[in-house]
Amino acid sequence: MLVLSRQKDESIIIGDNIEVIIVDVRGDKVRLGINAPKDVSVHRREVYEAIQKEKDHKLPNKQ
């Protein structure tokens, strides 16, 4: 895992086309802005996990 320190209005670049910007820092909360191509899904982890669980639930049983 890469760990970076950033301040408000600073950003990191992932690959050639994803930018994560520090929008705001208040206490122990950080607000992020994410610029990514429309074909790249961006979700909070809990949303992503719920989507994956739903996909797994819908898969037919293989025997």
PAZAPA-4460 file (N, C-alpha, C; in steps of 0.05 Angstrom, whole numbers, plus 32768, in hexadecimal, padded with zeros to 4 digits):
% residues 63
    n_x    n_y    n_z   ca_x   ca_y   ca_z    c_x    c_y    c_z   seq   type   mol
   8011   7FE9   8000   8000   8000   8000   8012   8019   8000     1      M     A
   800B   802B   7FEF   8019   8045   7FEE   800A   8058   8000     2      L     A
   8018   8065   8012   800C   8079   8024   8018   8094   801E     3      V     A
   8006   80A7   8019   800F   80C2   8011   8002   80D7   8024     4      L     A
   8010   80ED   8028   8005   8103   8036   7FFD   8118   8022     5      S     A
   7FE5   8123   8023   7FDC   8137   8011   7FCD   814C   8022     6      R     A
   7FCC   8164   8017   7FBD   817A   8024   7FA5   8181   8012     7      Q     A
   7F94   8192   801C   7F7D   819B   800D   7F86   81A6   7FF2     8      K     A
   7F77   819F   7FDD   7F7B   81A7   7FC2   7F93   819A   7FB4     9      D     A
   7FA0   8187   7FC2   7FB5   8177   7FB5   7FA8   815D   7FAB    10      E     A
   7FB6   8150   7F9A   7FAA   8138   7F8E   7FBF   8122   7F89    11      S     A
   7FB5   810B   7F82   7FC6   80F5   7F79   7FBB   80EB   7F5E    12      I     A
   7FCC   80E0   7F4E   7FC3   80D5   7F34   7FC7   80B7   7F34    13      I     A
   7FB3   80A8   7F2C   7FB4   808B   7F2A   7FB3   8084   7F0C    14      I     A
   7FC8   8076   7F03   7FC9   8070   7EE6   7FCB   808B   7ED7    15      G     A
   7FC0   808B   7EBF   7FC1   80A3   7EAE   7FA8   80B4   7EB0    16      D     A
   7F92   80A9   7EBC   7F79   80B7   7EB9   7F67   80B8   7ED2    17      N     A
   7F72   80B2   7EE9   7F62   80B5   7F02   7F71   80C8   7F15    18      I     A
   7F62   80DC   7F1E   7F6D   80F0   7F30   7F5C   80F0   7F4A    19      E     A
   7F69   80EF   7F61   7F5C   80F0   7F7B   7F65   810A   7F88    20      V     A
   7F52   811C   7F8E   7F58   8136   7F98   7F4E   8138   7FB5    21      I     A
   7F5E   8144   7FC6   7F56   814A   7FE1   7F45   8163   7FE0    22      I     A
   7F2B   8161   7FE5   7F19   8177   7FE2   7F17   8187   7FFD    23      V     A
   7F17   8178   8013   7F14   8185   802D   7F1E   8172   8043    24      D     A
   7F28   817D   8059   7F30   816E   8070   7F24   817C   8088    25      V     A
   7F14   816D   8097   7F07   8178   80B0   7F09   8163   80C5    26      R     A
   7F1A   8169   80D9   7F1E   8156   80EF   7F28   813B   80E4    27      G     A
   7F19   8126   80E9   7F22   810B   80E0   7F15   8103   80C6    28      D     A
   7F08   8116   80B8   7EFB   8110   809E   7F09   811D   8087    29      K     A
   7F0C   810F   8072   7F18   8119   8059   7F04   8116   8043    30      V     A
   7EFF   812B   8034   7EEE   812A   801C   7EFF   8128   8004    31      R     A
   7EF9   8114   7FF3   7F08   810F   7FDB   7EF7   8115   7FC2    32      L     A
   7F04   811F   7FAE   7EF8   8121   7F94   7F07   810E   7F81    33      G     A
   7EF8   8100   7F70   7F04   80EC   7F5F   7EFC   80F2   7F42    34      I     A
   7F10   80F7   7F31   7F0C   80FA   7F14   7F15   80E0   7F07    35      N     A
   7F02   80D3   7EFA   7F08   80BA   7EEC   7EF7   80B8   7ED3    36      A     A
   7F01   80A9   7EBF   7EF0   80A5   7EA7   7ED5   8098   7EAF    37      P     A
   7EC1   809E   7E9E   7EA6   8093   7EA4   7EA5   8075   7EA4    38      K     A
   7EB8   8068   7E97   7EB8   804A   7E96   7EC5   803E   7EAF    39      D     A
   7ECF   804E   7EC1   7EDB   8045   7EDA   7EC8   8049   7EF1    40      V     A
   7EC0   8033   7EFE   7EAE   8035   7F15   7EBD   803F   7F2D    41      S     A
   7EB0   8051   7F3C   7EBC   805B   7F55   7EA6   8059   7F6A    42      V     A
   7EAC   8049   7F7F   7E99   8045   7F95   7EA7   8046   7FB0    43      H     A
   7E98   804E   7FC4   7EA2   804A   7FE0   7EA3   802C   7FE4    44      R     A
   7EB6   8023   7FF5   7EBA   8006   7FF9   7EA0   7FF8   8001    45      R     A
   7E90   8003   8013   7E78   7FF5   801C   7E64   7FF2   8005    46      E     A
   7E63   8005   7FF3   7E51   8004   7FDC   7E5C   7FEE   7FC9    47      V     A
   7E76   7FEE   7FC4   7E82   7FDA   7FB2   7E7D   7FBE   7FBD    48      Y     A
   7E80   7FBA   7FD7   7E7C   7FA0   7FE3   7E5F   7F97   7FE0    49      E     A
   7E4C   7FAA   7FE4   7E30   7FA3   7FE1   7E2A   7F9B   7FC4    50      A     A
   7E36   7FA9   7FB1   7E32   7FA2   7F95   7E3C   7F86   7F8F    51      I     A
   7E54   7F80   7F99   7E60   7F66   7F95   7E4F   7F50   7FA2    52      Q     A
   7E45   7F56   7FBA   7E34   7F42   7FC8   7E1B   7F3D   7FB7    53      K     A
   7E0F   7F52   7FAD   7DF7   7F4F   7F9C   7DFD   7F3F   7F83    54      E     A
   7E14   7F44   7F76   7E1C   7F35   7F5F   7E1F   7F17   7F65    55      K     A
   7E2C   7F11   7F7C   7E30   7EF6   7F85   7E16   7EE8   7F8A    56      D     A
   7E03   7EF7   7F96   7DE9   7EEC   7F9C   7DD9   7EE5   7F83    57      H     A
   7DDD   7EF4   7F6E   7DCE   7EF0   7F55   7DDA   7EDA   7F44    58      K     A
   7DF2   7ED1   7F49   7DFF   7EBC   7F39   7DF0   7EA2   7F3D    59      L     A
   7DEA   7E93   7F27   7DDD   7E79   7F29   7DF0   7E65   7F36    60      P     A
   7DE5   7E52   7F45   7DF5   7E3D   7F51   7E00   7E2B   7F3C    61      N     A
   7E1A   7E26   7F3D   7E26   7E13   7F2A   7E2A   7DF8   7F37    62      K     A
   7E23   7DE3   7F29   7E26   7DC8   7F34   7E36   7DB7   7F22    63      Q     A
***
